[in-house]
Amino acid sequence: MTGNDWMELTVLERRKYNYLVEVMDVSRQLGEALDRNDQVSVKLLVAMRQEPILHLKELQTIIADRRSKIEDDSRLQALLDGAPPQIREEAAYIDQVGIARRLLEQILVLDRRLNTRLAGKDSYYNR
């Protein structure tokens, strides 16, 4: 895999991170609206949150497609499994993947709380 391949994947992961930041921001606003019991804002924010989530889904497809076209898929998998990077571009990619993953984990925790507050016993997370 070339340095350019790694950089392309890094750029895609950065785009993913940017969408995740947007989801987190709207989710926090949603939590604040719930605290205020502002139903109009809650409905608006739920709708607003859908857009970056849809962008994330599209981007995940692009990332998966790009990964599937990489010649040395075993190297990519090894890095994702914790192998140390061998070149600067690999390190940049792994750093970006880690940053996005940590933010996603925070979003999932927040989403669980929000979903439980909105749906109660009918929450997605209670299934």
C-alpha positions as protocol buffer text, in pm:
chain_id: "A"
residue {
  index: 1
  type: MET
  ca { x: 0 y: 0 z: 0 }
}
residue {
  index: 2
  type: THR
  ca { x: 134 y: 342 z: -88 }
}
residue {
  index: 3
  type: GLY
  ca { x: 152 y: 652 z: 126 }
}
residue {
  index: 4
  type: ASN
  ca { x: -119 y: 803 z: -91 }
}
residue {
  index: 5
  type: ASP
  ca { x: -353 y: 512 z: -13 }
}
residue {
  index: 6
  type: TRP
  ca { x: -300 y: 570 z: 358 }
}
residue {
  index: 7
  type: MET
  ca { x: -354 y: 943 z: 320 }
}
residue {
  index: 8
  type: GLU
  ca { x: -677 y: 886 z: 128 }
}
residue {
  index: 9
  type: LEU
  ca { x: -805 y: 659 z: 404 }
}
residue {
  index: 10
  type: THR
  ca { x: -694 y: 915 z: 665 }
}
residue {
  index: 11
  type: VAL
  ca { x: -889 y: 1191 z: 488 }
}
residue {
  index: 12
  type: LEU
  ca { x: -1199 y: 970 z: 481 }
}
residue {
  index: 13
  type: GLU
  ca { x: -1159 y: 896 z: 853 }
}
residue {
  index: 14
  type: ARG
  ca { x: -1123 y: 1269 z: 920 }
}
residue {
  index: 15
  type: ARG
  ca { x: -1449 y: 1333 z: 733 }
}
residue {
  index: 16
  type: LYS
  ca { x: -1609 y: 1063 z: 947 }
}
residue {
  index: 17
  type: TYR
  ca { x: -1480 y: 1234 z: 1261 }
}
residue {
  index: 18
  type: ASN
  ca { x: -1624 y: 1567 z: 1145 }
}
residue {
  index: 19
  type: TYR
  ca { x: -1969 y: 1410 z: 1102 }
}
residue {
  index: 20
  type: LEU
  ca { x: -1935 y: 1247 z: 1443 }
}
residue {
  index: 21
  type: VAL
  ca { x: -1856 y: 1588 z: 1596 }
}
residue {
  index: 22
  type: GLU
  ca { x: -2176 y: 1719 z: 1438 }
}
residue {
  index: 23
  type: VAL
  ca { x: -2377 y: 1426 z: 1577 }
}
residue {
  index: 24
  type: MET
  ca { x: -2228 y: 1483 z: 1923 }
}
residue {
  index: 25
  type: ASP
  ca { x: -2305 y: 1854 z: 1913 }
}
residue {
  index: 26
  type: VAL
  ca { x: -2667 y: 1801 z: 1814 }
}
residue {
  index: 27
  type: SER
  ca { x: -2700 y: 1521 z: 2069 }
}
residue {
  index: 28
  type: ARG
  ca { x: -2580 y: 1750 z: 2347 }
}
residue {
  index: 29
  type: GLN
  ca { x: -2826 y: 2016 z: 2235 }
}
residue {
  index: 30
  type: LEU
  ca { x: -3096 y: 1749 z: 2237 }
}
residue {
  index: 31
  type: GLY
  ca { x: -3010 y: 1661 z: 2595 }
}
residue {
  index: 32
  type: GLU
  ca { x: -3032 y: 2027 z: 2694 }
}
residue {
  index: 33
  type: ALA
  ca { x: -3371 y: 2058 z: 2522 }
}
residue {
  index: 34
  type: LEU
  ca { x: -3491 y: 1752 z: 2712 }
}
residue {
  index: 35
  type: ASP
  ca { x: -3369 y: 1910 z: 3037 }
}
residue {
  index: 36
  type: ARG
  ca { x: -3577 y: 2220 z: 2957 }
}
residue {
  index: 37
  type: ASN
  ca { x: -3871 y: 2003 z: 2848 }
}
residue {
  index: 38
  type: ASP
  ca { x: -3870 y: 2198 z: 2519 }
}
residue {
  index: 39
  type: GLN
  ca { x: -4062 y: 1960 z: 2292 }
}
residue {
  index: 40
  type: VAL
  ca { x: -4040 y: 2183 z: 1985 }
}
residue {
  index: 41
  type: SER
  ca { x: -3660 y: 2192 z: 2006 }
}
residue {
  index: 42
  type: VAL
  ca { x: -3648 y: 1818 z: 2078 }
}
residue {
  index: 43
  type: LYS
  ca { x: -3838 y: 1739 z: 1758 }
}
residue {
  index: 44
  type: LEU
  ca { x: -3624 y: 1979 z: 1556 }
}
residue {
  index: 45
  type: LEU
  ca { x: -3299 y: 1842 z: 1697 }
}
residue {
  index: 46
  type: VAL
  ca { x: -3398 y: 1479 z: 1641 }
}
residue {
  index: 47
  type: ALA
  ca { x: -3461 y: 1567 z: 1276 }
}
residue {
  index: 48
  type: MET
  ca { x: -3135 y: 1764 z: 1252 }
}
residue {
  index: 49
  type: ARG
  ca { x: -2936 y: 1473 z: 1393 }
}
residue {
  index: 50
  type: GLN
  ca { x: -3055 y: 1247 z: 1115 }
}
residue {
  index: 51
  type: GLU
  ca { x: -2863 y: 1432 z: 841 }
}
residue {
  index: 52
  type: PRO
  ca { x: -2507 y: 1377 z: 971 }
}
residue {
  index: 53
  type: ILE
  ca { x: -2600 y: 1019 z: 1062 }
}
residue {
  index: 54
  type: LEU
  ca { x: -2705 y: 957 z: 701 }
}
residue {
  index: 55
  type: HIS
  ca { x: -2379 y: 1115 z: 582 }
}
residue {
  index: 56
  type: LEU
  ca { x: -2191 y: 883 z: 815 }
}
residue {
  index: 57
  type: LYS
  ca { x: -2367 y: 582 z: 670 }
}
residue {
  index: 58
  type: GLU
  ca { x: -2276 y: 688 z: 315 }
}
residue {
  index: 59
  type: LEU
  ca { x: -1918 y: 756 z: 419 }
}
residue {
  index: 60
  type: GLN
  ca { x: -1888 y: 415 z: 585 }
}
residue {
  index: 61
  type: THR
  ca { x: -1983 y: 258 z: 252 }
}
residue {
  index: 62
  type: ILE
  ca { x: -1715 y: 463 z: 77 }
}
residue {
  index: 63
  type: ILE
  ca { x: -1455 y: 367 z: 339 }
}
residue {
  index: 64
  type: ALA
  ca { x: -1546 y: -2 z: 315 }
}
residue {
  index: 65
  type: ASP
  ca { x: -1527 y: 14 z: -64 }
}
residue {
  index: 66
  type: ARG
  ca { x: -1188 y: 185 z: -52 }
}
residue {
  index: 67
  type: ARG
  ca { x: -1057 y: -68 z: 200 }
}
residue {
  index: 68
  type: SER
  ca { x: -1174 y: -358 z: -16 }
}
residue {
  index: 69
  type: LYS
  ca { x: -972 y: -223 z: -311 }
}
residue {
  index: 70
  type: ILE
  ca { x: -649 y: -204 z: -115 }
}
residue {
  index: 71
  type: GLU
  ca { x: -393 y: -458 z: -227 }
}
residue {
  index: 72
  type: ASP
  ca { x: -241 y: -528 z: 113 }
}
residue {
  index: 73
  type: ASP
  ca { x: -557 y: -579 z: 314 }
}
residue {
  index: 74
  type: SER
  ca { x: -367 y: -792 z: 565 }
}
residue {
  index: 75
  type: ARG
  ca { x: -150 y: -492 z: 659 }
}
residue {
  index: 76
  type: LEU
  ca { x: -459 y: -278 z: 710 }
}
residue {
  index: 77
  type: GLN
  ca { x: -618 y: -545 z: 929 }
}
residue {
  index: 78
  type: ALA
  ca { x: -296 y: -588 z: 1125 }
}
residue {
  index: 79
  type: LEU
  ca { x: -288 y: -214 z: 1198 }
}
residue {
  index: 80
  type: LEU
  ca { x: -653 y: -214 z: 1302 }
}
residue {
  index: 81
  type: ASP
  ca { x: -576 y: -509 z: 1530 }
}
residue {
  index: 82
  type: GLY
  ca { x: -297 y: -315 z: 1704 }
}
residue {
  index: 83
  type: ALA
  ca { x: 20 y: -375 z: 1501 }
}
residue {
  index: 84
  type: PRO
  ca { x: 262 y: -83 z: 1523 }
}
residue {
  index: 85
  type: PRO
  ca { x: 273 y: 150 z: 1222 }
}
residue {
  index: 86
  type: GLN
  ca { x: 578 y: 121 z: 999 }
}
residue {
  index: 87
  type: ILE
  ca { x: 552 y: 452 z: 813 }
}
residue {
  index: 88
  type: ARG
  ca { x: 429 y: 800 z: 899 }
}
residue {
  index: 89
  type: GLU
  ca { x: 114 y: 766 z: 685 }
}
residue {
  index: 90
  type: GLU
  ca { x: 12 y: 449 z: 868 }
}
residue {
  index: 91
  type: ALA
  ca { x: 58 y: 627 z: 1201 }
}
residue {
  index: 92
  type: ALA
  ca { x: -156 y: 920 z: 1086 }
}
residue {
  index: 93
  type: TYR
  ca { x: -428 y: 682 z: 971 }
}
residue {
  index: 94
  type: ILE
  ca { x: -431 y: 482 z: 1294 }
}
residue {
  index: 95
  type: ASP
  ca { x: -435 y: 801 z: 1501 }
}
residue {
  index: 96
  type: GLN
  ca { x: -736 y: 930 z: 1307 }
}
residue {
  index: 97
  type: VAL
  ca { x: -919 y: 595 z: 1337 }
}
residue {
  index: 98
  type: GLY
  ca { x: -861 y: 602 z: 1713 }
}
residue {
  index: 99
  type: ILE
  ca { x: -985 y: 958 z: 1751 }
}
residue {
  index: 100
  type: ALA
  ca { x: -1303 y: 878 z: 1558 }
}
residue {
  index: 101
  type: ARG
  ca { x: -1356 y: 554 z: 1751 }
}
residue {
  index: 102
  type: ARG
  ca { x: -1328 y: 728 z: 2089 }
}
residue {
  index: 103
  type: LEU
  ca { x: -1576 y: 996 z: 1986 }
}
residue {
  index: 104
  type: LEU
  ca { x: -1815 y: 731 z: 1855 }
}
residue {
  index: 105
  type: GLU
  ca { x: -1798 y: 553 z: 2192 }
}
residue {
  index: 106
  type: GLN
  ca { x: -1888 y: 879 z: 2369 }
}
residue {
  index: 107
  type: ILE
  ca { x: -2177 y: 933 z: 2128 }
}
residue {
  index: 108
  type: LEU
  ca { x: -2310 y: 584 z: 2193 }
}
residue {
  index: 109
  type: VAL
  ca { x: -2311 y: 644 z: 2569 }
}
residue {
  index: 110
  type: LEU
  ca { x: -2494 y: 974 z: 2522 }
}
residue {
  index: 111
  type: ASP
  ca { x: -2731 y: 821 z: 2269 }
}
residue {
  index: 112
  type: ARG
  ca { x: -2825 y: 545 z: 2512 }
}
residue {
  index: 113
  type: ARG
  ca { x: -2915 y: 804 z: 2776 }
}
residue {
  index: 114
  type: LEU
  ca { x: -3108 y: 1022 z: 2531 }
}
residue {
  index: 115
  type: ASN
  ca { x: -3293 y: 730 z: 2378 }
}
residue {
  index: 116
  type: THR
  ca { x: -3391 y: 600 z: 2720 }
}
residue {
  index: 117
  type: ARG
  ca { x: -3516 y: 946 z: 2821 }
}
residue {
  index: 118
  type: LEU
  ca { x: -3715 y: 985 z: 2501 }
}
residue {
  index: 119
  type: ALA
  ca { x: -3860 y: 637 z: 2469 }
}
residue {
  index: 120
  type: GLY
  ca { x: -3856 y: 507 z: 2825 }
}
residue {
  index: 121
  type: LYS
  ca { x: -3926 y: 135 z: 2841 }
}
residue {
  index: 122
  type: ASP
  ca { x: -3972 y: 133 z: 2460 }
}
residue {
  index: 123
  type: SER
  ca { x: -3612 y: 244 z: 2413 }
}
residue {
  index: 124
  type: TYR
  ca { x: -3410 y: 80 z: 2137 }
}
residue {
  index: 125
  type: TYR
  ca { x: -3156 y: -13 z: 2404 }
}
residue {
  index: 126
  type: ASN
  ca { x: -3413 y: -205 z: 2609 }
}
residue {
  index: 127
  type: ARG
  ca { x: -3477 y: -453 z: 2328 }
}
